[in-house]
Amino acid sequence: MPLPLPPLPPVQARCLERSKASGRTDDSAETVSRRARTFKNQSMPVIDEVSTRGLLTKVDGAGDVDAVFAKCSEAIAPLAK
């Protein structure tokens, strides 16, 4: 019998729950963990570089969709000028 997996971080746990709700039987804990590793290894270096250049604006994604949209809109408003 395989060893049990350690608990998933909250964002990965949400992804796994969402996959169950949507009927995606191919989304297992292993798949979600692999996607998170791929994101960390391939995307985070880009984010780090953009941040180093002073071009990164972080937006708190907590809250409902309208609140997060408002925060994003505020963050990019200076770029529209």
Stockholm file with secondary structure:
# STOCKHOLM 1.0

chainA/1-81         MPLPLPPLPPVQARCLERSKASGRTDDSAETVSRRARTFKNQSMPVIDEVSTRGLLTKVDGAGDVDAVFAKCSEAIAPLAK
#=GR chainA/1-81 SS CCCCCCCCCHHHHHHHHHHHHHTCTTCCHHHHHHHHHHHHHHTHHHHHHHHHTTCCCCCCCCSCHHHHHHHHHHHHGGGGC
#=GC SS_cons        CCCCCCCCCHHHHHHHHHHHHHTCTTCCHHHHHHHHHHHHHHTHHHHHHHHHTTCCCCCCCCSCHHHHHHHHHHHHGGGGC
//
